[in-house]
Amino acid sequence: METPGATPPDRWPQQGPREWPLGWHVRVVDETGSTNADLLAAAAAGAPNRTVLAARHQTAGRGRLDRRWEAPPGANLLVSLLFTDVPAVPHELTQRVGLAAIAAARSATGIEARLKWPNDVLVGDEKLAGVLAQGAITGDRRVVVVGIGVNVGWAPPGAARVGDGIDPLDVLAAMLRAFDRQPADVWPEYRAHLATIGRSVRVELADGQVEGRALDVERDGRLVVLDDCGITHRFDVGDVVHLRPG
């Protein structure tokens, strides 16, 4: 695992024309407010399925619960993916993107990561990447934009990163290839990579919190938690904290 806080590069390495995996429509910009917001606007204008927008720097990037997502320019992978072919369980798209990020990090440096429900990528207990999905109806289309920020060359204190000397766009290309290799039924792979199962957790909600043991995740993406009173809860949303054994 890499230590955080490395000096970020001034810019991504300049390379010749990049060939992206077939079927992906990729655009890279120097700076934008939010790649998620940009792709939602692009979807309203008719952008095709699997449109991808990556930025060297975001000035208004967001994580879950409206948290700011910031990184020095050029240091990390800040990217959003537009899906107009939305599965019956939209959570599947965030699962697929998270698993693709795990595979890309492994191919870059051999780093082994796992998932924390619902949308974080961890190395040990340190965050490597965060995922934020947003849905919309544009005309007669249902669309989902999945944004992900991966700590590549820089990470804040207490977080993990992929490592030095790695072009974030190479991580993106590896992610898209890994996404394309995934099986039609991705739930077993997602469940196998979910570090939350079996852990003592605290699920933080808008109106309170629940502590207990995470028993499973269902096919519809809901987390199953047995609380300390023996009551079973199923969560569609929530912020999970992995608790250390008492």
N, C-alpha and C positions, 0 to 999 in steps of 0.2 A: 504494500500500500504506500502510495506517495504521500509525502508530507505536504501540508497546505502552504500557501504563501509564497510560491515561487514568483520571480519577477515576470510579469506578463510581457509577451512580445509586443512590439509597436504595431505590427500588422501581420496578417497571415502571409506565409511564403507566396511569392508570386510564381505562378506556374502557367504552363500553356493551357490550351483549351482542355477542359475536363470532360470526360465521358461519364455520364451518370447511368445507372442501371436503366434498362429499357422500361418504359411505362411510367416514369416519374418525370414531372415537369418542374425543374429546379431553377430557382433564381437566387442569386446572392447579392446582397446590398451592403454598403459600408455601415449605414446607420438607419434606424427607424425607431418609432415609438414603441410599437409592439407588433411582433410578427403575427401573433394571433389575431389582433384587430385588423391588420392589413389583409390577412387571408379571409376573414369573415366578409370584408368589403369586396374582395376579389370574387368570393363565391356569389355574392349578390349580383355581380357583373357577369357571371357565367363561367368562371374559371373551372377547368375540368377536374375530374377526380384525380387524386394523387398529385396535386399541385403542392410544391414545397417552397418555402421562403426561409432563407437563412440570413442572419445579419451579424456583422462583426461587432455591433454594439446596439443595445436597446436602451432607450431613455425612459421607457414607461413599461418595462417588462413586469409581469405579475406572476406570483405563485398562487397557491391555494389561500383562501380566506383573505384575499386582497393583499397578501404580503408582497413587498417589492422583491424583484429578482434582478440583481445587479452583478456585473462583472466588468473588469477592465476591458477596454476595446481590444479585440483580436485575441483574447486569451482563451475563450471557451466556445462551445457550440451552442448557439441560440437559434432555434429553428422551430418552425411550425409546419404541420402537414395537414392538407385539406382532403377530407374524404366525403364524396357525394354518394358513394355506395356504402350505406350505413347498415350494419348488421342489426338483427332483431334486438340484440343486447348491446347497446352502444359502448358499455364498459369494455367490450372486447377490444376496441381500438386502442384504448390506453394500455391494456394488457400487452397487446402486440408491440406497441412502441417501446414500452419498458423492457420487454424481453429482447427486442432488437438492440436497445442500448447496452444491455448486458453482453450480448454477443459481440458488439462492436468494441467495447472496452477490452474484452478478453482477447480479441484478435489483435488489438493495438499493442498491448503490453503484457498480456497474460493475467491481468487483474481479474479476480473473481468477485462478482457482485451478486446481490440478491434483491428482492423486492420487499418493500413494506407497504401494506395495504393503506390507502388504495393506489398510491401513485408515486412513491419515492423509490429511487434506486440507491441501495446501500452497499458500502464495503465495510464489513463488520457492522458497527453501529454508526458509522459516519456516512453522511449523505454525499452521493456522487452525482445524482441528477434528480430533478423534479419534473413532474408532468402535470399539465393543466389542460383539460379538455373543455371546449365550449361548443354548444350546439345552436343551430338556428334553422329557421324555415326561410328559404329564399325562392320566391315564386312557388313552383310546385315541387321543389326539391327540399329534402331534409339533409342537412350537412352537419358534419362535425369537424372541428379544427382541433388537432392535438398539438400542443406546444411542449417542447422539452428543452431544458437547459442542462447541459452536461459540463461539469467541471473538467476541463481538459488540461490546460497549462496553469490554471490558478484556482485556488479554493479559499474560502474564508476560514478562519480558525475553527477547528472542530469538524471540518468537512474533508472529504476525499477528492482526489483528482486522478485523471488518467496517467499523466506524466509529462515530462519535458520533451521538447522537440517534435511534437506531434501536431500536424495540421488539423484543426477541427473539421475541415471539409473532408479529410480522409476518414474521420470518425463518422461523418454523415454518410459518406458513400458506403461504408461498411454496414451502417445501420439499415440503409435501404436494401442492400443485398440480403441482410439477415431477415428483414421483414418478408422479402419475397420467398425465402426458404421455409417459412413457417407452415405448419400443417393446417388443413382446413379447420380442424378442431384444436384450438390452441389452449383450451382450459386445462387439460392435464399438465402441460408444460408450465403454464402460469402458476398453478397450484404447487407444483414441485419446486418452483423458485421463490415461493412466498415465505419469507422469514417470519412473518407474523403468526403463522399457524403454530400452535403449541406454546406461544409466549404468554406471559402475564402482560396485560395491556391496560391502558386507560384510553377510552374513547371519549374525546372531548366534542361536545355538541353545543349548539347555540344556546340551549336551555339547561345545560348541566353536563354531567359526565357519568360514565359507567366504568367500573374496574372489574376485571375478571380474566378468564383465560380464553384466548382465541382458539376455537375448536376447528373451524373450517371456513372456506369461502365457497359460496354456492355458484352455480353456473350463471346466475343473473348478476354476479359481482357482489352480492351481499356478504358481509362478514358476520359470522356466527360467534357470539361471545357468551360464555357461561359466567354469570356474575357471582360474587361472593355469597349470595343468598340462594344460589342454585337455580336462578331464573335465566332462561335462554333468551338472548336478544339477537335480532338481525338488523344490521345497519346498512342502509344504502349510501349514506354519507357520514363523514365524521373525520376528525383528526386523531390519528392513533399515535400514542406514545408507547414504545416498548419499555416495559419496566424491568429492572434488574431483580433477580431472585432475592426475596427477603431474608 
